[in-house]
Amino acid sequence: MKDFNQRVWVGQALIGVVFLALLSQVVRLAYIQQSLRPELLEYSRRRQCSKVTLPGRRGAILDRRYRVLAGSHDHFHIYADPQLVPNHAEVAVKLEAILGIPAAEIQEVFDHPTSPRYVMIARGVSSNEAEGVELLDIRGLGVRREPGRTHPMGTLGAHVLGFVGADSRGLEGVERVMDRYLKATPGERVVYRDVRRRAMFQAADSYVAPRDGMHVVLTLDAAIQETVERELQHRVEAYEAESGIALVMSPRTGEVLAMACAPTFDPVAPGKVRAELRRNRILTDPVEPGSIFKPFVFSAALAHGLTRPDEVIDCERGMYKVGRRILHDHHANVALTAEQVIIKSSNIGMAKLGERLGNPRIHEALLRFGFGRVTGIDLPGEGDGLLMPLSRWRDYTTLSVPMGQELAVTPTQLLTAFCAIANGGRLLQPRIISKVLNIEGEVIEDRDEVVDHGQALDPGVAATLREILVKVVEEGTGKGRCQLDKWLVMGKTGTAQVPWTNRRGYEPHAYLASFIAAAPASDPRLAVLVMIRKPNYRKGYYGGVVAAPVAKAILEQALPYINAPADRPAKKPVEGQQWLVWNGQR
Amino acid sequence: MTMPRMVGLLVCLAVVGIAVVAIRVDQTRASWRIQQMQFAETQLRREIWTQEMELARLRAPGMVRDRAARLGLEVGNSSWQAGSPGRR
C-alpha cells in the first residue's frame, strides 16, 4: 500500500513537472509572441528579404529642336567575387578575349583583390561585351547595369550642359541649375531570397516604380552650336591661341543660340582636364574689352546730343597728350568725322568724346547697358564684371573707359548690351532654359517669355549706330573680314592687350582679339561675339584678322539655316550681263 | 452530432481548404506574372533609352555633316580650311 502511494506521488510529481515545463513553454511562447514579435519578424525579414533599388532615368537635356544633347542609358560594369571564381588564370584569358583587357591584369585583380568578395573588372563596357560575359556563365562573375549620363553629340555644348557627379547629381552648368527637374526618383521592390541569397519571388505589393526625371529644353540650337564650336576650334588651333570663346544670341528675344569655349572638355570624363578648362568663361571671366566697347560710349555721346555722325573731330595726327598721359591711334589721322571715329576705331576720337560726356554720364550710360551687374542668365556662376563706382573714377577714367580700358566685362554682358543696339534699344535678359517637359512630353514650365529690362538706348540713336556699325564692316576695320554676299553685317572689332593677373600693366605680345557683330543689319536676327585670347602674335592678333572671320563663318552658315531674309542691296548689273538680279541673289 | 452532419462538416472544411489553396496558388502565379512583366517593362524601358540615345547620336549635326560629306553632298558653306589661317 505504501509502495502504491509512493508511486502515485511520484507519478503526480512527474505530471506536475511536465505540466510546469509545458506551462513555462507556454509562458515563453506568449512572451515571444507578445514582446519579441516585432524584433523577430524584422530579423526574419532581414534574412529572407532584401530591398532592390530600381534606378530611374535622369531627364534629358534637349536643344530648341528637341535634339538630345545629354541623356541617360545603361552603363555596364563587370564585377567578380574572387573567392567564387573557379580558375583565375583560365577565366582571365576568357575575359581578355571579350573585354580586350590583358589577362595578366585581370588575374592580378583576382589574386590581389582590393576587397575580398567584390572587385570591379571593367567599367562602362559595351552591351555586346556585357552580353559576352553573361554568356560565359562563370560562377562569381557578374554584370551590373547602372543608368549613366551619355552625350550623343559628344562634347557639343559641354560648357553649357555641365556634368554630373558619381551620384548622378548635377555639378555644373544646366545639369546643376536644373538638377531638381532632371533628377530621377528611384523605385524599389522587396524580394524573398533562398539560403544562397538568390532572388525567388517578389513580396506582394512591394513594387514601387521608379520615376524618371523631367526633360529640359534649351534655347541652344545644336546645328549652330556645332558650327560655332568647329569654327572657333579651328581658329584657336590655327593661331596657336591660348583659348577662345564664342557666343550667339537672338537680339529679338535674348535667347542664347550657341555658347562655346575652346579648348573644350568631355563632360563624361570632366576629371581629365584642369578645372579652369571646365569653367564656362563666357559667364565667369571678365575681360578688359578694348575697342569693341567703343560703340556703347559713343551711343551715350549721340544720345546726349554731344556729337553728330558727320561732326569733324580733331584726331591730333595720332598722338594726343592729356596731362602726363599720351594716347596713340593706330593711324595718324588728322581729323575724322564722329562716325569715322568708330569706323576706324580711333582712341583719340573716343577720348575726346569721353571728355565731352564726363564721368557721370558715361557711368550712367554703362549702367543702362547692364554693365557692372549680372545679366541674370539662367546658368550658374555668372560674374558681374568690374565697373568701379563713380566715386572711384578719376580723370584718366574719362579717357580710358571710352576705349574699353579700366573696366572689365563678361562676354555675356557685352553681347547682351550689343543686342540692345541691334534691337532698337531694349535691354533683354539673356536666356538659355526654354521649357521643362515631363516624361510624356507635356510642358510643365514654360520659360520662353522675353524678360525686358527696359530701354537702354533711344531707338533713333540705336538706328544711327547700326548704320555706323555697318560701315565698320563695309569700309572700316572689319572690311573684307566679315562681309557677306546676301546680308549686311553690323560689327565692331577689338584688339585689347591682356593685363597681368598678378601685377599692374600688360603682358607683352599678349592680346585679346575680338569681334562683335549682328546680322542682317536691317533687322538683326543673330548677334555674335568672338574672342580669341593670346593668339600667336607673329601670325596675327588684330580682332579684324583673327576673330572677325570666325564671326563671318558662323553668320554665313547660321543665317540661311534660320531663313534670315537677305538685306544687302542688289548690285547693279554690269552692262552686257544678262543676269537677273533680285534681292541680292543672281 | 450525427454521423452525416459530421461528414458534411468535414466535406465543407475540405472544400474550403482546397479553395484556399487554389486561390493561394492563383495569387502566387499572378504575382509571379506581374513580377515578370515588371522585369520586361524595365528591360523595355532600358532598351528604349538605348535606342533614343542611338537616334540622338545619328541626329547630331556633326554626324549628319559627315554622312553628307561621304555621300558627296555639300553641307553649309564654311570657307574655312583647317590649318590655313591666312586663307580668309
Contacts between the chains, C-beta under 8 A, distances in Angstrom:
chain1	res1	chain2	res2	distance
A	54	B	42	6.9
A	57	B	45	7.5
A	57	B	49	6.0
A	60	B	52	7.9
A	67	B	56	6.5
A	67	B	59	5.3
A	67	B	60	7.5
A	68	B	52	6.8
A	68	B	53	7.0
A	68	B	55	7.9
A	68	B	56	3.5
A	68	B	59	7.7
A	71	B	49	7.3
A	71	B	52	6.5
A	71	B	53	5.2
A	71	B	56	6.3
A	72	B	49	6.2
A	72	B	53	7.9
A	73	B	46	7.5
A	73	B	49	4.5
A	73	B	50	4.9
A	73	B	52	7.8
A	73	B	53	4.7
A	74	B	46	5.2
A	74	B	49	6.8
A	74	B	50	6.6
A	127	B	50	7.2
A	145	B	46	7.3
A	147	B	46	7.8
A	147	B	49	7.3
A	150	B	53	5.5
A	152	B	53	5.3
A	152	B	54	7.7
A	152	B	56	3.6
A	152	B	57	4.0
A	152	B	59	7.8
A	152	B	60	6.0
A	153	B	56	7.2
A	153	B	57	7.3
A	153	B	60	4.1
A	153	B	61	7.5
A	153	B	62	6.9
A	153	B	63	7.9
A	154	B	60	7.2
A	154	B	62	7.1
A	156	B	60	7.0
A	156	B	61	7.9
A	156	B	62	7.2
A	189	B	38	7.4
A	201	B	28	7.5
A	201	B	31	6.8
A	201	B	32	6.2
A	201	B	35	6.6
A	202	B	31	6.7
A	202	B	34	7.8
A	202	B	35	4.5
A	202	B	38	7.8
A	204	B	27	7.9
A	204	B	31	5.9
A	207	B	34	7.7
A	207	B	35	7.9
A	207	B	38	5.9
A	222	B	60	7.0
A	222	B	61	5.4
A	223	B	61	4.5
A	225	B	61	7.9
A	226	B	60	7.7
A	226	B	61	4.0
A	226	B	62	5.5
A	226	B	65	7.6
A	227	B	61	7.7
A	227	B	76	6.8
A	227	B	78	7.6
A	230	B	62	7.8
A	230	B	78	7.5
A	231	B	78	6.9
A	231	B	80	6.1
A	234	B	80	5.5
A	234	B	82	5.1
A	234	B	83	8.0
A	235	B	80	7.9
A	235	B	85	7.6
A	237	B	82	7.3
A	237	B	83	7.4
A	238	B	82	7.2
A	238	B	83	6.0
A	238	B	84	7.1
A	238	B	85	4.0
A	239	B	85	5.7
A	481	B	88	7.4
A	539	B	85	5.8
A	540	B	85	6.9
A	549	B	80	7.6
A	549	B	88	4.4
A	552	B	88	7.4
A	553	B	78	5.5
A	553	B	79	6.6
A	553	B	80	5.5
A	556	B	77	5.7
A	556	B	79	7.7
A	557	B	76	4.7
A	557	B	77	5.9
A	557	B	78	6.3
A	560	B	77	7.7
